[in-house]
Amino acid sequence: MGGGIYDDGGTLVLRYSSVDRNSANGSGNSQGGGISNISGGVVTLDHSEVNNNASTVALGGVWTDTQFTVNRSEIRRNIPTNCDGSPVIGTGCVG
């Protein structure tokens, strides 16, 4: 989990940042190619991008177990999905 960033219950704030071209590959359940947020971590994307990441299974963009904040940010072109398959789909994350 967490090819680009792995947050295990902490606070993550990305401002004017890019999480791009990372991968979570492995047997069976590798997911969250861009960002993996578990254990109730607090994530804020502010004017940032999570693009072109990949994982073995859905999802390639952002996997999270809590709602996160997306402010003028984009989560797109991740493989196999951007956010579909996550326990919680962050506001503003599509597909």
PyMOL CGO cylinders between C-alpha atoms (Angstrom):
from pymol import cmd
from pymol.cgo import CYLINDER

trace = [
    CYLINDER, 0.00, 0.00, 0.00, 1.04, 3.56, -0.63, 0.3, 1, 1, 1, 1, 1, 1,
    CYLINDER, 1.04, 3.56, -0.63, 3.34, 3.63, -3.61, 0.3, 1, 1, 1, 1, 1, 1,
    CYLINDER, 3.34, 3.63, -3.61, 3.87, 7.40, -3.31, 0.3, 1, 1, 1, 1, 1, 1,
    CYLINDER, 3.87, 7.40, -3.31, 2.81, 8.32, 0.24, 0.3, 1, 1, 1, 1, 1, 1,
    CYLINDER, 2.81, 8.32, 0.24, 1.78, 6.06, 3.12, 0.3, 1, 1, 1, 1, 1, 1,
    CYLINDER, 1.78, 6.06, 3.12, 0.02, 7.86, 6.01, 0.3, 1, 1, 1, 1, 1, 1,
    CYLINDER, 0.02, 7.86, 6.01, -0.66, 5.68, 9.06, 0.3, 1, 1, 1, 1, 1, 1,
    CYLINDER, -0.66, 5.68, 9.06, -2.85, 7.86, 11.26, 0.3, 1, 1, 1, 1, 1, 1,
    CYLINDER, -2.85, 7.86, 11.26, -0.85, 11.07, 10.96, 0.3, 1, 1, 1, 1, 1, 1,
    CYLINDER, -0.85, 11.07, 10.96, -1.54, 14.43, 9.38, 0.3, 1, 1, 1, 1, 1, 1,
    CYLINDER, -1.54, 14.43, 9.38, -0.62, 14.97, 5.74, 0.3, 1, 1, 1, 1, 1, 1,
    CYLINDER, -0.62, 14.97, 5.74, -0.95, 18.36, 4.07, 0.3, 1, 1, 1, 1, 1, 1,
    CYLINDER, -0.95, 18.36, 4.07, 0.13, 18.74, 0.44, 0.3, 1, 1, 1, 1, 1, 1,
    CYLINDER, 0.13, 18.74, 0.44, 0.21, 22.32, -0.87, 0.3, 1, 1, 1, 1, 1, 1,
    CYLINDER, 0.21, 22.32, -0.87, 1.17, 23.05, -4.46, 0.3, 1, 1, 1, 1, 1, 1,
    CYLINDER, 1.17, 23.05, -4.46, 2.52, 19.51, -4.71, 0.3, 1, 1, 1, 1, 1, 1,
    CYLINDER, 2.52, 19.51, -4.71, 2.38, 16.60, -7.11, 0.3, 1, 1, 1, 1, 1, 1,
    CYLINDER, 2.38, 16.60, -7.11, 2.19, 12.86, -6.38, 0.3, 1, 1, 1, 1, 1, 1,
    CYLINDER, 2.19, 12.86, -6.38, 2.94, 11.53, -9.85, 0.3, 1, 1, 1, 1, 1, 1,
    CYLINDER, 2.94, 11.53, -9.85, 4.01, 8.24, -11.48, 0.3, 1, 1, 1, 1, 1, 1,
    CYLINDER, 4.01, 8.24, -11.48, 4.25, 6.05, -8.38, 0.3, 1, 1, 1, 1, 1, 1,
    CYLINDER, 4.25, 6.05, -8.38, 3.16, 2.44, -8.10, 0.3, 1, 1, 1, 1, 1, 1,
    CYLINDER, 3.16, 2.44, -8.10, 2.07, -0.09, -5.50, 0.3, 1, 1, 1, 1, 1, 1,
    CYLINDER, 2.07, -0.09, -5.50, 2.78, -3.47, -7.03, 0.3, 1, 1, 1, 1, 1, 1,
    CYLINDER, 2.78, -3.47, -7.03, 2.76, -6.85, -5.46, 0.3, 1, 1, 1, 1, 1, 1,
    CYLINDER, 2.76, -6.85, -5.46, 0.84, -10.02, -4.96, 0.3, 1, 1, 1, 1, 1, 1,
    CYLINDER, 0.84, -10.02, -4.96, -2.89, -9.74, -4.50, 0.3, 1, 1, 1, 1, 1, 1,
    CYLINDER, -2.89, -9.74, -4.50, -3.81, -6.55, -2.69, 0.3, 1, 1, 1, 1, 1, 1,
    CYLINDER, -3.81, -6.55, -2.69, -1.35, -3.76, -3.52, 0.3, 1, 1, 1, 1, 1, 1,
    CYLINDER, -1.35, -3.76, -3.52, -3.42, -0.58, -3.74, 0.3, 1, 1, 1, 1, 1, 1,
    CYLINDER, -3.42, -0.58, -3.74, -3.12, 3.15, -3.24, 0.3, 1, 1, 1, 1, 1, 1,
    CYLINDER, -3.12, 3.15, -3.24, -0.48, 3.79, -5.88, 0.3, 1, 1, 1, 1, 1, 1,
    CYLINDER, -0.48, 3.79, -5.88, -0.51, 7.54, -5.17, 0.3, 1, 1, 1, 1, 1, 1,
    CYLINDER, -0.51, 7.54, -5.17, -1.57, 7.90, -1.52, 0.3, 1, 1, 1, 1, 1, 1,
    CYLINDER, -1.57, 7.90, -1.52, -2.62, 5.35, 1.07, 0.3, 1, 1, 1, 1, 1, 1,
    CYLINDER, -2.62, 5.35, 1.07, -4.23, 6.82, 4.18, 0.3, 1, 1, 1, 1, 1, 1,
    CYLINDER, -4.23, 6.82, 4.18, -5.12, 4.40, 6.98, 0.3, 1, 1, 1, 1, 1, 1,
    CYLINDER, -5.12, 4.40, 6.98, -5.95, 4.48, 10.69, 0.3, 1, 1, 1, 1, 1, 1,
    CYLINDER, -5.95, 4.48, 10.69, -7.93, 7.72, 10.50, 0.3, 1, 1, 1, 1, 1, 1,
    CYLINDER, -7.93, 7.72, 10.50, -5.15, 9.92, 9.17, 0.3, 1, 1, 1, 1, 1, 1,
    CYLINDER, -5.15, 9.92, 9.17, -5.99, 13.51, 8.24, 0.3, 1, 1, 1, 1, 1, 1,
    CYLINDER, -5.99, 13.51, 8.24, -5.21, 14.35, 4.60, 0.3, 1, 1, 1, 1, 1, 1,
    CYLINDER, -5.21, 14.35, 4.60, -5.50, 17.73, 2.89, 0.3, 1, 1, 1, 1, 1, 1,
    CYLINDER, -5.50, 17.73, 2.89, -4.78, 18.30, -0.78, 0.3, 1, 1, 1, 1, 1, 1,
    CYLINDER, -4.78, 18.30, -0.78, -4.47, 22.03, -1.47, 0.3, 1, 1, 1, 1, 1, 1,
    CYLINDER, -4.47, 22.03, -1.47, -3.70, 23.07, -5.05, 0.3, 1, 1, 1, 1, 1, 1,
    CYLINDER, -3.70, 23.07, -5.05, -2.09, 19.67, -5.60, 0.3, 1, 1, 1, 1, 1, 1,
    CYLINDER, -2.09, 19.67, -5.60, -2.25, 16.74, -8.02, 0.3, 1, 1, 1, 1, 1, 1,
    CYLINDER, -2.25, 16.74, -8.02, -2.40, 12.96, -7.65, 0.3, 1, 1, 1, 1, 1, 1,
    CYLINDER, -2.40, 12.96, -7.65, -1.93, 11.80, -11.25, 0.3, 1, 1, 1, 1, 1, 1,
    CYLINDER, -1.93, 11.80, -11.25, -0.62, 8.87, -13.30, 0.3, 1, 1, 1, 1, 1, 1,
    CYLINDER, -0.62, 8.87, -13.30, -0.13, 6.46, -10.38, 0.3, 1, 1, 1, 1, 1, 1,
    CYLINDER, -0.13, 6.46, -10.38, -0.80, 2.73, -10.59, 0.3, 1, 1, 1, 1, 1, 1,
    CYLINDER, -0.80, 2.73, -10.59, -1.50, -0.28, -8.39, 0.3, 1, 1, 1, 1, 1, 1,
    CYLINDER, -1.50, -0.28, -8.39, -2.07, -4.00, -8.74, 0.3, 1, 1, 1, 1, 1, 1,
    CYLINDER, -2.07, -4.00, -8.74, -5.75, -3.72, -7.71, 0.3, 1, 1, 1, 1, 1, 1,
    CYLINDER, -5.75, -3.72, -7.71, -8.10, -0.75, -7.44, 0.3, 1, 1, 1, 1, 1, 1,
    CYLINDER, -8.10, -0.75, -7.44, -7.31, 1.77, -6.64, 0.3, 1, 1, 1, 1, 1, 1,
    CYLINDER, -7.31, 1.77, -6.64, -4.34, 3.55, -8.16, 0.3, 1, 1, 1, 1, 1, 1,
    CYLINDER, -4.34, 3.55, -8.16, -4.99, 7.09, -6.92, 0.3, 1, 1, 1, 1, 1, 1,
    CYLINDER, -4.99, 7.09, -6.92, -6.00, 7.61, -3.27, 0.3, 1, 1, 1, 1, 1, 1,
    CYLINDER, -6.00, 7.61, -3.27, -7.03, 4.85, -0.84, 0.3, 1, 1, 1, 1, 1, 1,
    CYLINDER, -7.03, 4.85, -0.84, -8.45, 6.20, 2.44, 0.3, 1, 1, 1, 1, 1, 1,
    CYLINDER, -8.45, 6.20, 2.44, -10.50, 5.04, 5.40, 0.3, 1, 1, 1, 1, 1, 1,
    CYLINDER, -10.50, 5.04, 5.40, -11.52, 8.61, 6.38, 0.3, 1, 1, 1, 1, 1, 1,
    CYLINDER, -11.52, 8.61, 6.38, -12.85, 11.62, 4.48, 0.3, 1, 1, 1, 1, 1, 1,
    CYLINDER, -12.85, 11.62, 4.48, -10.14, 13.99, 3.29, 0.3, 1, 1, 1, 1, 1, 1,
    CYLINDER, -10.14, 13.99, 3.29, -10.08, 17.60, 2.11, 0.3, 1, 1, 1, 1, 1, 1,
    CYLINDER, -10.08, 17.60, 2.11, -9.58, 18.45, -1.55, 0.3, 1, 1, 1, 1, 1, 1,
    CYLINDER, -9.58, 18.45, -1.55, -9.13, 22.15, -2.29, 0.3, 1, 1, 1, 1, 1, 1,
    CYLINDER, -9.13, 22.15, -2.29, -8.53, 23.07, -5.94, 0.3, 1, 1, 1, 1, 1, 1,
    CYLINDER, -8.53, 23.07, -5.94, -6.72, 19.79, -6.49, 0.3, 1, 1, 1, 1, 1, 1,
    CYLINDER, -6.72, 19.79, -6.49, -6.96, 17.01, -9.06, 0.3, 1, 1, 1, 1, 1, 1,
    CYLINDER, -6.96, 17.01, -9.06, -6.98, 13.22, -8.72, 0.3, 1, 1, 1, 1, 1, 1,
    CYLINDER, -6.98, 13.22, -8.72, -6.93, 11.82, -12.25, 0.3, 1, 1, 1, 1, 1, 1,
    CYLINDER, -6.93, 11.82, -12.25, -5.44, 9.38, -14.78, 0.3, 1, 1, 1, 1, 1, 1,
    CYLINDER, -5.44, 9.38, -14.78, -4.60, 6.78, -12.12, 0.3, 1, 1, 1, 1, 1, 1,
    CYLINDER, -4.60, 6.78, -12.12, -4.76, 3.07, -12.99, 0.3, 1, 1, 1, 1, 1, 1,
    CYLINDER, -4.76, 3.07, -12.99, -6.92, 1.06, -12.46, 0.3, 1, 1, 1, 1, 1, 1,
    CYLINDER, -6.92, 1.06, -12.46, -9.09, 3.76, -10.78, 0.3, 1, 1, 1, 1, 1, 1,
    CYLINDER, -9.09, 3.76, -10.78, -8.71, 7.17, -9.13, 0.3, 1, 1, 1, 1, 1, 1,
    CYLINDER, -8.71, 7.17, -9.13, -10.74, 6.44, -5.99, 0.3, 1, 1, 1, 1, 1, 1,
    CYLINDER, -10.74, 6.44, -5.99, -13.36, 3.76, -6.78, 0.3, 1, 1, 1, 1, 1, 1,
    CYLINDER, -13.36, 3.76, -6.78, -12.77, 0.85, -4.40, 0.3, 1, 1, 1, 1, 1, 1,
    CYLINDER, -12.77, 0.85, -4.40, -11.72, 2.96, -1.42, 0.3, 1, 1, 1, 1, 1, 1,
    CYLINDER, -11.72, 2.96, -1.42, -13.69, 2.53, 1.84, 0.3, 1, 1, 1, 1, 1, 1,
    CYLINDER, -13.69, 2.53, 1.84, -14.29, 6.30, 1.71, 0.3, 1, 1, 1, 1, 1, 1,
    CYLINDER, -14.29, 6.30, 1.71, -14.31, 8.29, -1.51, 0.3, 1, 1, 1, 1, 1, 1,
    CYLINDER, -14.31, 8.29, -1.51, -12.92, 11.74, -0.89, 0.3, 1, 1, 1, 1, 1, 1,
    CYLINDER, -12.92, 11.74, -0.89, -15.02, 14.71, -1.88, 0.3, 1, 1, 1, 1, 1, 1,
    CYLINDER, -15.02, 14.71, -1.88, -13.98, 15.75, -5.37, 0.3, 1, 1, 1, 1, 1, 1,
    CYLINDER, -13.98, 15.75, -5.37, -12.47, 12.40, -6.32, 0.3, 1, 1, 1, 1, 1, 1,
    CYLINDER, -12.47, 12.40, -6.32, -14.20, 10.86, -9.34, 0.3, 1, 1, 1, 1, 1, 1,
    CYLINDER, -14.20, 10.86, -9.34, -13.80, 7.35, -10.75, 0.3, 1, 1, 1, 1, 1, 1,
]
cmd.load_cgo(trace, "trace")
